[in-house]
Amino acid sequence: MDKLRIDKWLWAARFFKTRSLASQAVDGGRVRLNGERAKPSREVRPGDRLVVHIGEYEWQVSVLALADRRGPAEVARGLYEEDPASRQQREEQAAARRLCHNPAADLKGRPTKRDRRMIHRFTGAE
């Protein structure tokens, strides 16, 4: 096998949990192949460069091998090689997230009646 669909490779390399999530990410422009936006049916070859945005993180990887099946994580890590600068940037972002708590993380859904009253008191709105 010398080429494989990009969505299938991303799924096999364990960047995404399902192939449909990988396809949606490629369609949404969160995956770039050799610096260009790609479609899910675009084919990947060993030696290609990928930039993958997952949440707040950016992965810059080189494709080393192809696999059409999703295997263990150790095998998946052998399919690509991440750039050292990309790895360092991701680790710094993760460390920063651990240090400072996101104040909006505790908020879920709409404000309660009590919360709404406090907001109105704070903003002076009636």
Contacts in CASP RR format, 6 or more apart in sequence:
PFRMAT RR
TARGET T0000
AUTHOR 0000-0000-0000
METHOD contacts of the structure
MODEL  1
MDKLRIDKWLWAARFFKTRSLASQAVDGGRVRLNGERAKPSREVRPGDRL
VVHIGEYEWQVSVLALADRRGPAEVARGLYEEDPASRQQREEQAAARRLC
HNPAADLKGRPTKRDRRMIHRFTGAE
1 66 0 8 1.000
1 68 0 8 1.000
2 45 0 8 1.000
2 46 0 8 1.000
2 66 0 8 1.000
3 43 0 8 1.000
3 44 0 8 1.000
3 45 0 8 1.000
3 66 0 8 1.000
4 43 0 8 1.000
4 44 0 8 1.000
4 66 0 8 1.000
4 67 0 8 1.000
4 68 0 8 1.000
5 40 0 8 1.000
5 41 0 8 1.000
5 42 0 8 1.000
5 43 0 8 1.000
5 44 0 8 1.000
6 22 0 8 1.000
6 26 0 8 1.000
6 31 0 8 1.000
6 33 0 8 1.000
6 38 0 8 1.000
6 39 0 8 1.000
6 40 0 8 1.000
6 41 0 8 1.000
6 42 0 8 1.000
6 43 0 8 1.000
6 44 0 8 1.000
6 50 0 8 1.000
7 19 0 8 1.000
7 22 0 8 1.000
7 23 0 8 1.000
7 26 0 8 1.000
7 40 0 8 1.000
7 41 0 8 1.000
8 19 0 8 1.000
8 22 0 8 1.000
8 68 0 8 1.000
9 44 0 8 1.000
9 63 0 8 1.000
9 66 0 8 1.000
9 67 0 8 1.000
9 79 0 8 1.000
10 16 0 8 1.000
10 22 0 8 1.000
10 25 0 8 1.000
10 26 0 8 1.000
10 31 0 8 1.000
10 52 0 8 1.000
11 18 0 8 1.000
11 19 0 8 1.000
11 21 0 8 1.000
11 22 0 8 1.000
11 70 0 8 1.000
12 67 0 8 1.000
12 68 0 8 1.000
12 69 0 8 1.000
12 70 0 8 1.000
12 71 0 8 1.000
12 76 0 8 1.000
12 79 0 8 1.000
13 67 0 8 1.000
13 76 0 8 1.000
13 79 0 8 1.000
13 80 0 8 1.000
14 70 0 8 1.000
14 73 0 8 1.000
14 76 0 8 1.000
15 22 0 8 1.000
15 52 0 8 1.000
15 54 0 8 1.000
15 59 0 8 1.000
16 22 0 8 1.000
16 25 0 8 1.000
16 54 0 8 1.000
22 40 0 8 1.000
23 40 0 8 1.000
25 31 0 8 1.000
25 52 0 8 1.000
25 53 0 8 1.000
25 54 0 8 1.000
26 38 0 8 1.000
26 39 0 8 1.000
26 40 0 8 1.000
26 42 0 8 1.000
27 39 0 8 1.000
27 40 0 8 1.000
29 37 0 8 1.000
30 52 0 8 1.000
30 53 0 8 1.000
30 54 0 8 1.000
31 38 0 8 1.000
31 50 0 8 1.000
31 51 0 8 1.000
31 52 0 8 1.000
31 53 0 8 1.000
32 38 0 8 1.000
32 50 0 8 1.000
32 51 0 8 1.000
33 42 0 8 1.000
33 44 0 8 1.000
33 48 0 8 1.000
33 49 0 8 1.000
33 50 0 8 1.000
34 48 0 8 1.000
34 49 0 8 1.000
35 49 0 8 1.000
35 51 0 8 1.000
44 50 0 8 1.000
44 63 0 8 1.000
44 66 0 8 1.000
45 63 0 8 1.000
45 66 0 8 1.000
46 63 0 8 1.000
46 64 0 8 1.000
46 65 0 8 1.000
46 66 0 8 1.000
47 62 0 8 1.000
47 63 0 8 1.000
47 64 0 8 1.000
48 62 0 8 1.000
48 63 0 8 1.000
49 60 0 8 1.000
49 61 0 8 1.000
49 62 0 8 1.000
49 63 0 8 1.000
50 59 0 8 1.000
50 60 0 8 1.000
50 61 0 8 1.000
50 62 0 8 1.000
50 63 0 8 1.000
50 80 0 8 1.000
51 58 0 8 1.000
51 59 0 8 1.000
51 60 0 8 1.000
52 58 0 8 1.000
52 59 0 8 1.000
52 61 0 8 1.000
53 59 0 8 1.000
56 93 0 8 1.000
56 97 0 8 1.000
57 90 0 8 1.000
57 93 0 8 1.000
58 86 0 8 1.000
58 89 0 8 1.000
58 90 0 8 1.000
59 82 0 8 1.000
59 86 0 8 1.000
59 90 0 8 1.000
60 82 0 8 1.000
60 83 0 8 1.000
60 85 0 8 1.000
60 86 0 8 1.000
61 80 0 8 1.000
61 81 0 8 1.000
61 82 0 8 1.000
61 83 0 8 1.000
61 86 0 8 1.000
62 80 0 8 1.000
62 81 0 8 1.000
62 83 0 8 1.000
63 79 0 8 1.000
63 80 0 8 1.000
64 78 0 8 1.000
64 79 0 8 1.000
64 80 0 8 1.000
64 81 0 8 1.000
65 78 0 8 1.000
65 79 0 8 1.000
66 79 0 8 1.000
67 75 0 8 1.000
67 76 0 8 1.000
67 79 0 8 1.000
70 76 0 8 1.000
111 119 0 8 1.000
119 125 0 8 1.000
120 126 0 8 1.000
END
